[in-house]
Amino acid sequence: MPWYVIYTKPRAELKVAGQLKNMGIHTYCPTVTEEHLWSDRRKKVTLPLFRSYVFVKMNPKDRNQVFAAPGVVNYLFWLGKPAEVRDQEIQTIEAWNENQGVERMKVEQLSPGDRVTISKGIFKDQTALIKHVGDKRMRLILPGMGVVVNVKVRELAL
């Protein structure tokens, strides 16, 4: 059975994943934990890794079942058909998400448009194009995998 990508209403990813799971549909909604700072407190918040997307693994003939869950908008389409995600790609996301540690890196000489080769971690030996470098985040495009990765830079090393 293939994996499909469902597009959800904003901030409904975790609810949709739970509802689909209760319906007996195999779902995957990778999450990250971030610490948010308000004026009066700090709190750890669990957020979906991919905003407005949930992965489902199901038989193609049963695809319409997902629309019974409130919050489901549509499937993500590619070339006129619902986009299918390979098991290998889901496994890569799972492995990367389990190992959320960010390697120490020096970003002061990197700028958008630069090409880099990742030397460690789950994306080892992948060539990436730097899309954006911010104070705390960096956006990398991995053309070989067809994905965009947002990396939270926790610590900079010289």
Order of alpha helices (4+ residues) and beta strands (2+ residues): beta-alpha-beta-beta-beta-beta-beta-beta-beta-beta-alpha-beta-beta-beta-beta
